[in-house]
Amino acid sequence: MLQIVIFLSKFDDVTLKLIETPMNLRVHIYDATSGRIWGQFDLRDHLSFPTSVCVNDRHELYVSDNESHFVRVFDYNGQHLKNIGAGISYPIACRINQPRRELIVVDNHENFNVTTYDYDGNKKYSHYSVRFRL
């Protein structure tokens, strides 16, 4: 069966793989040092078009979903916890700023936008740029 690793992300000793096959979209979470699997689950029912994945120190998995216009948050068992970013248009990347305990989301709908949230999904900052049309 064809498997494509869409995203690979690391946080401390945790490595995440988002793997797409013709039948599912699986997340594999494992310890990069020992190889111990912490969790694996299918996200096909929760995601439309995943574009990025990251994890925080609370063992929460963040997946930016371009077509649903959210960052979806899951625990290591695959339980959907919440959506972050109402009003985001086409998120293309998400990253954790660990020292400040922030989620940074980049979207590119008409403008290049960077929005920062706390781990609970409260918007902290927004930065926008303008695209010029000639």
C-alpha positions as a LaTeX table, in Angstrom:
\begin{tabular}{lrrr}
\hline
Residue & $x$ (\AA) & $y$ (\AA) & $z$ (\AA) \\
\hline
Met1 & 0.00 & 0.00 & 0.00 \\
Leu2 & 1.31 & 3.42 & $-0.93$ \\
Gln3 & 2.06 & 5.62 & 2.08 \\
Ile4 & 3.04 & 9.26 & 1.83 \\
Val5 & 4.52 & 11.13 & 4.80 \\
Ile6 & 2.85 & 14.52 & 4.51 \\
Phe7 & 4.40 & 16.17 & 7.56 \\
Leu8 & 7.15 & 15.40 & 9.99 \\
Ser9 & 7.46 & 17.50 & 13.13 \\
Lys10 & 9.57 & 17.25 & 16.29 \\
Phe11 & 9.22 & 18.67 & 19.78 \\
Asp12 & 11.80 & 17.66 & 22.39 \\
Asp13 & 11.81 & 13.85 & 22.14 \\
Val14 & 8.44 & 13.60 & 20.39 \\
Thr15 & 8.25 & 13.01 & 16.65 \\
Leu16 & 5.00 & 13.32 & 14.71 \\
Lys17 & 4.27 & 11.86 & 11.32 \\
Leu18 & 1.11 & 12.56 & 9.37 \\
Ile19 & 0.80 & 9.73 & 6.86 \\
Glu20 & $-1.71$ & 9.58 & 4.02 \\
Thr21 & $-2.77$ & 6.36 & 2.34 \\
Pro22 & $-5.64$ & 5.83 & $-0.10$ \\
Met23 & $-7.88$ & 4.76 & 2.79 \\
Asn24 & $-6.88$ & 6.96 & 5.74 \\
Leu25 & $-4.92$ & 9.87 & 7.15 \\
Arg26 & $-2.98$ & 8.60 & 10.14 \\
Val27 & $-0.95$ & 10.36 & 12.78 \\
His28 & 1.93 & 8.46 & 14.38 \\
Ile29 & 3.34 & 9.93 & 17.60 \\
Tyr30 & 6.49 & 8.36 & 18.97 \\
Asp31 & 9.54 & 8.95 & 21.11 \\
Ala32 & 12.38 & 9.83 & 18.75 \\
Thr33 & 15.01 & 8.38 & 21.09 \\
Ser34 & 13.49 & 5.06 & 22.15 \\
Gly35 & 11.07 & 4.56 & 19.27 \\
Arg36 & 8.23 & 3.95 & 21.75 \\
Ile37 & 4.86 & 4.70 & 20.16 \\
Trp38 & 2.79 & 7.15 & 22.19 \\
Gly39 & $-0.22$ & 7.08 & 19.92 \\
Gln40 & $-1.56$ & 6.59 & 16.45 \\
Phe41 & $-4.96$ & 7.38 & 15.07 \\
Asp42 & $-6.88$ & 8.24 & 11.92 \\
Leu43 & $-7.91$ & 11.83 & 11.21 \\
Arg44 & $-9.73$ & 11.36 & 7.91 \\
Asp45 & $-13.11$ & 12.23 & 9.49 \\
His46 & $-11.75$ & 15.43 & 11.07 \\
Leu47 & $-9.62$ & 17.04 & 8.34 \\
Ser48 & $-10.24$ & 18.31 & 4.83 \\
Phe49 & $-6.81$ & 19.48 & 3.66 \\
Pro50 & $-4.09$ & 19.37 & 6.35 \\
Thr51 & $-1.14$ & 21.66 & 5.70 \\
Ser52 & 1.00 & 21.56 & 8.85 \\
Val53 & 1.32 & 19.80 & 12.19 \\
Cys54 & 2.99 & 20.66 & 15.51 \\
Val55 & 2.77 & 19.72 & 19.20 \\
Asn56 & 3.05 & 21.63 & 22.47 \\
Asp57 & 4.33 & 20.69 & 25.92 \\
Arg58 & 0.78 & 19.78 & 27.04 \\
His59 & 0.78 & 16.87 & 24.55 \\
Glu60 & $-1.69$ & 18.60 & 22.28 \\
Leu61 & $-1.43$ & 18.07 & 18.54 \\
Tyr62 & $-2.21$ & 21.05 & 16.28 \\
Val63 & $-3.07$ & 20.50 & 12.61 \\
Ser64 & $-3.74$ & 23.44 & 10.30 \\
Asp65 & $-6.58$ & 22.58 & 7.93 \\
Asn66 & $-6.59$ & 24.76 & 4.84 \\
Glu67 & $-10.09$ & 23.97 & 3.58 \\
Ser68 & $-11.89$ & 24.15 & 6.92 \\
His69 & $-10.13$ & 27.43 & 7.87 \\
Phe70 & $-9.15$ & 26.23 & 11.35 \\
Val71 & $-6.32$ & 24.75 & 13.32 \\
Arg72 & $-7.73$ & 21.56 & 14.81 \\
Val73 & $-6.42$ & 20.43 & 18.20 \\
Phe74 & $-6.23$ & 16.76 & 19.28 \\
Asp75 & $-4.81$ & 14.85 & 22.21 \\
Tyr76 & $-2.40$ & 11.94 & 21.73 \\
Asn77 & $-5.34$ & 9.51 & 21.59 \\
Gly78 & $-6.92$ & 11.29 & 18.63 \\
Gln79 & $-9.68$ & 12.95 & 20.65 \\
His80 & $-10.69$ & 16.24 & 19.03 \\
Leu81 & $-10.32$ & 18.91 & 21.73 \\
Lys82 & $-11.12$ & 22.18 & 19.97 \\
Asn83 & $-10.75$ & 24.36 & 16.90 \\
Ile84 & $-8.62$ & 27.48 & 16.96 \\
Gly85 & $-8.79$ & 30.42 & 14.64 \\
Ala86 & $-12.33$ & 31.31 & 13.71 \\
Gly87 & $-11.85$ & 33.77 & 10.89 \\
Ile88 & $-8.56$ & 32.35 & 9.62 \\
Ser89 & $-8.61$ & 32.03 & 5.85 \\
Tyr90 & $-6.65$ & 29.13 & 4.38 \\
Pro91 & $-4.02$ & 28.39 & 7.05 \\
Ile92 & $-0.84$ & 27.00 & 5.53 \\
Ala93 & 1.40 & 26.54 & 8.58 \\
Cys94 & 1.35 & 26.35 & 12.36 \\
Arg95 & 4.23 & 26.37 & 14.83 \\
Ile96 & 4.63 & 26.49 & 18.59 \\
Asn97 & 6.63 & 29.26 & 20.26 \\
Gln98 & 7.42 & 27.22 & 23.36 \\
Pro99 & 9.08 & 29.91 & 25.53 \\
Arg100 & 6.00 & 32.14 & 25.17 \\
Arg101 & 3.49 & 29.24 & 25.08 \\
Glu102 & 1.97 & 30.48 & 21.83 \\
Leu103 & 0.58 & 28.97 & 18.66 \\
Ile104 & 1.63 & 30.85 & 15.52 \\
Val105 & $-0.57$ & 30.40 & 12.45 \\
Val106 & 0.25 & 31.59 & 8.93 \\
Asp107 & $-2.42$ & 31.96 & 6.26 \\
Asn108 & $-2.21$ & 33.25 & 2.72 \\
His109 & $-5.68$ & 34.24 & 1.61 \\
Glu110 & $-5.22$ & 37.42 & $-0.47$ \\
Asn111 & $-2.63$ & 38.60 & 2.08 \\
Phe112 & 0.18 & 36.95 & 3.97 \\
Asn113 & $-1.10$ & 36.89 & 7.56 \\
Val114 & 0.49 & 35.75 & 10.81 \\
Thr115 & $-1.76$ & 35.34 & 13.86 \\
Thr116 & $-0.64$ & 34.34 & 17.34 \\
Tyr117 & $-2.87$ & 32.55 & 19.87 \\
Asp118 & $-2.41$ & 31.26 & 23.39 \\
Tyr119 & $-2.81$ & 27.50 & 23.86 \\
Asp120 & $-6.51$ & 27.96 & 24.69 \\
Gly121 & $-7.18$ & 29.63 & 21.35 \\
Asn122 & $-7.39$ & 33.25 & 22.44 \\
Lys123 & $-6.02$ & 35.60 & 19.79 \\
Lys124 & $-3.00$ & 37.60 & 21.01 \\
Tyr125 & $-1.55$ & 39.29 & 17.92 \\
Ser126 & $-2.29$ & 39.65 & 14.22 \\
His127 & 0.17 & 40.78 & 11.57 \\
Tyr128 & $-0.90$ & 41.40 & 8.01 \\
Ser129 & 0.84 & 42.24 & 4.79 \\
Val130 & $-0.66$ & 43.50 & 1.58 \\
Arg131 & $-0.30$ & 42.01 & $-1.86$ \\
Phe132 & $-0.24$ & 44.51 & $-4.64$ \\
Arg133 & $-2.05$ & 43.80 & $-7.88$ \\
Leu134 & $-0.71$ & 45.39 & $-11.02$ \\
\hline
\end{tabular}
